[in-house]
Amino acid sequence: MNKRGLTLFTIFFTFCMMVFFSVDAQAAVKLSKKKIVLEKGTKYELSLYDSVEDIEEDADKWTTSNKKIVKVKNGVLTPVGVGSAKVTAKFNGKKYTCKVTVVDYTGMSIEQKKVISYALKYVGNKYRYGGTSLTKGADCSGFTLAVYKKFGYKLTHNAYSQIGDTKTVKMKNIKPGDLIFYGSSKRSCSHVALYIGNGKVVHASTERTGIVVSDYKYRKYVAVGRVLEKETYPGEETDESITRYAKSK
């Protein structure tokens, strides 16, 4: 190889190594959370870190997709509303995103909190027709079935049938943990969602969106059903925090 060829090879090799290490360095940078559930009124700090060097990085810019749900300043999240939003950190021209779901547990019983916090853990996961897996994919009734199965309650794997599995209540009396059924009529119910309070539901929506938080009026609802029912037992205090499963199959 002549001198000119060697010089060109050296330049090319150096360029390739620079690109390689640049890409490798970018790949090493991660956000501390890809998704998180927060309670309204709390705060949480996200951070960018280099997984190879094990050091924190300073983001060039932090943004939120919805300031009415969560605000962000220097990585500190302040939940102000109920719902979902994306928080993005920009670093060296690349974006790193965390899906934030905010819930308000005010006035909820212990069991309501448990059910709702468990359901919200799976926001962002896949929708799969006929599925009942919260991690691998579920459809609407498969999602509600799987959530309540965790707490020892049996629901059938069909939106219409779940109306019969629950105690019918009026919309004006809806409580967190209740199921809302959707369709053109009660007899043709085709979708079910879990009410989380503050006018919001969590549900396995579509293949495109997966498990999401939506406004409960996002489509026509036809019925509301209660799974968790309050009961007091001999020797127990009558307290809002005491909730039992009144129905079990």
C-alpha positions in Angstrom: 0.0 0.0 0.0 1.5 3.4 -1.0 1.7 6.4 1.3 -1.5 8.0 -0.1 -3.5 4.8 0.3 -2.3 4.3 3.8 -3.3 7.9 4.7 -6.8 7.4 3.3 -7.2 4.1 5.1 -6.1 5.7 8.4 -8.7 8.5 7.9 -11.4 6.0 7.0 -10.6 3.7 10.0 -10.5 6.7 12.4 -13.9 7.9 11.1 -15.4 4.4 11.5 -14.1 4.1 15.1 -15.5 7.6 15.9 -18.9 6.6 14.6 -18.8 3.2 16.4 -17.9 4.7 19.8 -20.4 7.6 19.3 -23.2 5.1 18.6 -22.0 2.8 21.4 -22.0 5.8 23.8 -25.5 6.8 22.8 -26.8 3.2 23.3 -25.3 3.2 26.8 -27.4 6.2 27.9 -30.7 5.3 29.5 -33.6 6.9 31.3 -34.0 5.6 34.9 -37.7 4.6 34.1 -39.4 3.8 30.8 -42.9 3.9 32.5 -44.1 4.8 36.0 -47.3 5.2 38.0 -47.4 8.2 40.3 -49.9 9.5 42.8 -51.2 13.0 42.3 -49.6 15.4 44.8 -46.3 13.5 44.9 -43.0 14.2 43.2 -40.5 11.9 41.4 -37.1 12.5 39.9 -36.2 10.9 36.6 -32.5 10.7 35.6 -30.4 10.0 32.6 -27.4 7.7 33.2 -24.6 6.0 31.3 -25.0 2.3 32.0 -21.4 1.6 31.0 -19.7 4.4 32.9 -22.3 4.3 35.7 -22.6 8.1 35.8 -25.5 10.4 35.5 -25.9 12.7 32.5 -27.5 16.1 32.3 -30.3 16.2 29.8 -30.3 19.2 27.3 -34.0 19.6 27.7 -37.0 18.0 29.5 -40.5 18.1 28.0 -44.0 16.7 28.8 -46.7 15.8 26.3 -49.4 17.1 28.7 -48.8 19.7 31.3 -52.3 19.2 32.7 -51.3 15.6 33.7 -47.6 16.0 34.7 -45.1 18.9 34.8 -41.4 18.4 34.6 -38.4 20.6 35.5 -34.8 19.3 35.4 -36.1 15.7 35.6 -38.4 16.3 38.6 -42.0 15.1 37.8 -44.9 16.8 39.5 -48.2 15.0 38.8 -51.1 17.6 38.7 -53.9 15.7 36.9 -55.2 12.1 36.4 -54.3 10.3 33.2 -51.3 9.5 31.1 -48.5 11.6 29.5 -45.1 11.2 28.0 -42.0 12.8 29.5 -39.1 13.2 27.2 -35.4 14.0 27.9 -33.3 15.2 25.0 -29.5 14.4 25.2 -27.0 14.8 22.4 -29.7 15.0 19.8 -31.5 11.8 20.9 -34.8 11.5 22.8 -35.5 9.3 25.8 -39.1 8.8 26.8 -40.9 7.7 30.0 -44.7 7.0 30.0 -46.2 8.5 33.1 -49.6 7.5 34.5 -51.1 9.6 37.3 -53.8 8.4 39.7 -55.5 10.1 42.6 -56.2 7.7 45.5 -58.1 10.2 47.6 -61.1 8.7 49.3 -60.4 5.1 48.1 -60.5 2.1 50.3 -57.4 -0.1 50.7 -58.7 -2.7 48.3 -59.7 -0.1 45.7 -56.1 1.2 45.8 -54.7 -2.3 45.5 -56.8 -3.1 42.4 -56.2 0.2 40.6 -52.5 0.4 41.3 -52.1 -3.2 40.1 -54.1 -2.5 36.9 -52.1 0.7 36.1 -48.8 -1.2 36.3 -49.6 -2.7 32.9 -50.4 0.6 31.0 -48.4 0.5 27.8 -48.5 -3.3 27.4 -49.9 -5.0 24.4 -53.5 -5.7 23.3 -54.1 -9.2 22.0 -57.4 -10.5 20.9 -58.4 -13.5 23.0 -55.5 -12.9 25.4 -55.6 -12.8 29.2 -52.0 -12.1 29.9 -51.2 -8.7 31.4 -47.6 -9.0 30.2 -47.9 -10.8 26.9 -51.2 -9.3 25.8 -54.9 -9.2 26.7 -58.1 -8.0 25.2 -60.6 -5.8 27.1 -62.4 -8.6 29.1 -59.1 -10.5 29.4 -57.6 -7.5 31.0 -60.3 -7.0 33.6 -60.5 -10.8 34.2 -56.7 -10.9 34.8 -56.7 -7.9 37.1 -59.5 -9.2 39.4 -58.1 -12.8 39.3 -55.1 -11.4 41.1 -57.4 -10.6 44.0 -59.3 -13.9 44.0 -62.3 -12.8 42.0 -63.6 -14.7 39.0 -64.9 -13.0 35.9 -65.8 -14.6 32.6 -63.8 -13.8 29.5 -66.4 -11.8 27.6 -67.5 -8.2 28.0 -71.2 -8.9 27.8 -71.0 -11.8 30.2 -69.1 -9.7 32.7 -72.2 -7.5 33.1 -73.8 -10.6 34.7 -70.8 -11.2 36.8 -71.1 -7.9 38.5 -73.7 -5.9 40.5 -75.3 -3.3 38.3 -75.0 0.3 39.7 -76.0 3.7 38.3 -73.4 5.9 36.7 -74.0 8.6 39.3 -73.0 6.1 42.0 -69.8 4.8 40.2 -66.8 4.1 42.4 -63.1 3.3 41.6 -62.8 -0.3 40.8 -66.2 -0.5 39.0 -66.4 -1.8 35.4 -67.9 0.3 32.7 -69.4 -1.5 29.7 -69.6 0.0 26.2 -71.5 -0.7 23.0 -74.5 0.5 21.0 -76.8 -1.1 23.6 -76.6 -3.3 26.8 -77.4 -6.4 24.8 -74.7 -5.6 22.2 -71.9 -4.7 24.8 -68.6 -5.1 23.0 -66.0 -3.5 25.4 -65.3 -3.2 29.1 -62.9 -0.9 31.1 -61.9 -0.5 34.7 -62.8 2.8 36.3 -59.9 4.4 38.3 -61.7 7.6 39.5 -61.7 11.2 38.4 -63.5 10.4 35.2 -60.8 8.0 33.9 -60.7 4.3 32.9 -57.8 1.9 32.2 -58.5 -0.7 29.6 -57.0 -2.9 26.8 -58.2 -0.7 24.0 -56.8 -1.7 20.5 -53.8 -3.4 18.9 -52.5 0.0 18.0 -52.8 1.6 21.5 -52.5 -1.4 23.8 -53.5 -0.9 27.5 -54.2 2.8 28.0 -55.9 5.3 30.3 -58.8 7.2 28.7 -61.7 9.5 29.6 -64.6 7.3 30.7 -66.8 9.0 28.1 -64.5 8.3 25.2 -67.3 6.2 23.7 -71.0 5.3 24.5 -71.3 3.4 27.8 -74.3 1.2 28.4 -73.8 -0.2 31.9 -71.7 0.0 35.1 -70.9 -3.1 37.2 -69.4 -3.4 40.7 -67.0 -6.2 41.6 -65.8 -4.9 45.0 -68.6 -4.6 47.5 -68.4 -3.2 51.0 -69.4 -5.4 53.9 -68.8 -5.2 57.7 -68.3 -8.2 59.8 -68.8 -9.0 63.5 -66.0 -7.5 65.6 -64.9 -5.2 62.8 -65.2 -1.4 62.8 -67.3 0.3 60.2 -64.6 2.2 58.4 -64.0 3.3 54.8 -60.8 1.4 54.7 -62.5 -2.0 55.3 -63.5 -3.5 52.0 -64.5 -7.1 51.3 -65.4 -9.1 48.3 -69.2 -9.5 48.6 -69.4 -11.6 45.5 -67.2 -14.6 44.8 -67.7 -17.4 42.3 
